[in-house]
Amino acid sequence: MKSLFLTLFIGFSLWASAQNKITGTVTDTNNQSLSNVIVSLPEIHKETITDKEGKYGITNLPNGTFTVVFSLVGYTTKTGSITLSGKEIQWNVALEESIIHMDEVIVSTAFNKLQSQNVMKVEHAGLKSLQQKGAATLIDGLATIPGVAQVSTGTAIGKPVIRGLSGNRVLVYSQGVRLENQQFGEEHGLGLNDAGVESVEVIKGPASLLYGSDALGGVLYFNPEKFANPKEFKADFGQRFFSNTLGSNTTLGLKTSTENWKFSVRGSYNTHADYQIPDGDRVTNTRYNETDLKSGIGYSNSSFSSVLRYNFNKLDLGIPENGIAQQSTSHNTQFPRQAVNNHILSLHNNFYFKNSKLDVDLGYLYNDRSEFEDSNVANLHMKLSTLNYDLKYYLPKTGRIETIVGIQGMHQTNTNSGEEYLIPDAQTNDFGIFGTANYEWGKNVLQAGLRFDNRKVTTEEHGIEGNEGYFAAIDKNFDSFNASLGYKTNLAQDFTLRLNIASGFRAPNLAELTSNGVHEGSNRYEIGNADLQNEQNLQTDLNLEYKSTHFEVFANGFYNHINHYIFISPNGNVIDGNNVYDYVQENARLYGGEAGIHFHPHPLDWLHFTSSFETVIGQKDNGDYLPLIPANKWNNTFRGEFNIKNWWKEGFATINIESTFAQNNHSAFETRTPDYTLINLGLGGKISLGKSVFQLNLNANNLSNKTYISHLSRLKSDGIPNIGRTFVLGISFMI
């Protein structure tokens, strides 16, 4: 730790005192001023927007060479490189119209490149676009992204699935730090609220090079909402209503900034009754209530920037055990229920030197999870404390080569105070060191990296040997070397190829190593295995994309081989009426991909048609199918965009037809799931009534009130359908 402080002190002494500034005007190709153009320097997290005359200005910039990005919906994103050395630079830019897409800066990958420059295909979705689809929760919105699904328990609990992998195989990042919330549990959801989230990035494939253990299947990276621009004060209010669950979601946000300081705070409250199935019955105790608070404070100057964020999330969740029983529209949860308090504190620092940069991310997470069976005394009470650190040093650029070296680590403790134990008291310590380089020439980009990780797990003995709930003490080390290699090129104008080969790993979690008892909600007696090895995978990805003014097409294919895949298997014994399952390992493979088009016909400039298909097959080496593999899905959307005079702007109307195929490739412990088709409608835009301006969204999901059961629903074994028809009304406005 002393060496870290010494490094930072030396860095402070080397800072330059230059006050660089960029100003200019942004127009279209007809020399007409463009307002609300986002002008950003992603490498140093600086951003502003153009005013009504198309003018912009960014101050307090460090010395060095940086990429500047100009982006506006409906226009081609423009980038350029600029060298700052203690003076003001004027830069005027003209943007060309491009109806179909806007290039995005990808934060979750190593070098924060634009998607068009990135060697890896990363899905990027703004939360506003997900909410326009009528999603009730954050995980509902994520499940509309090709290659992403969810394992759900009613409407309250959802766990992300990326190309057939879920649980501890998918890593979630929020506020720049890894989310740790006992995600091994089947009844443990994402635990994040969409309020105060700007966008999400999805890495579909092993990302252990940057993120270490648990990123074997992919990463969900949530970007927090941006601060206000300098000298601005903004306040907004949003309200959504959900007919099916008689639910509501309320949010209020405030933010302001000076040239150096930034402040934000947002609170939200989410409440839902039991969800209703198409025949009119409600699924008992699927109700839930959620309180969420997010706040942030930032400071930046020409040499340094720092952002401190805090998120408190409180969940009161009903656990459905009796299926369709007592009918009620109450929002008060019954027994059994969960109470989860989650705290995330993160500190993100950037230190700018003459030709290099140091990023220091620190995070502290505290997850307090209680389960109440039949009284207000918790049967199960787990407290998880996690301290994360992540240091990345961006070396001075050498010719066309950019290089990053870094270290990451985690110290985690789990303690129990209830009568029941799912996992023992334990400590987990991670340490990783890595390096990665990016080489760009012409229309080609090559990126490679190497990493070493160590995870140490120690647990305490608990209980009486030979009895249920006994945990033997373990002291285990898990080591892994991983590498990645990616290549991107333009085969022709507007035609891009990306090829990536990467390895990843996942150390066994505490439940897999130590379980000895009936797992809540599973109705099975699970026995862990302290001799489990790392899961180690190697995945190959191929991405082809063609983008023109009026047409896009993409095809993504992958093959993922996993050594020592961990799963549970019945051993034929029965304890207290529950079948006994062991945690075992076997090699496995997953393969499939996504393909789609986006067509914007000319001269029907108001019309968009998108279509995507996704498929994944998961098998063990003996040919048996893996559990929890999502069914093939075909998604089609017609979207019309319009303006009605001056009172309805940015208007849209959508018709979505979501066809899910029958899942016949199920594991031995699952059953076949029939096919189904859902029809969803959407309408919205920015409406002006006098001096009042508000954003309106109206959705009708499952319009035909189709009775269906998702293959990944945990209520499927009880024959309980998913949610029926629901109308969603959302209104938001600036105060």
Helices and strands as residue ranges (DSSP letters): H 2-14, E 20-28, E 38-41, G 42-44, E 46-49, E 55-61, E 64-71, E 78-84, E 88-90, E 93-95, G 115-117, E 122-126, H 127-131, H 138-142, E 148-153, E 157-162, E 165-166, G 167-169, E 170-174, E 177-178, E 197-204, H 208-211, E 218-224, E 232-242, E 247-257, E 261-272, E 288-300, E 304-318, E 337-352, E 357-372, E 380-394, E 401-416, E 426-441, E 444-459, E 475-492, E 495-506, H 510-514, E 516-519, E 524-527, E 535-547, E 551-575, E 578-599, E 607-620, E 633-644, E 648-660, E 676-689, E 692-701, G 716-718, E 726-734
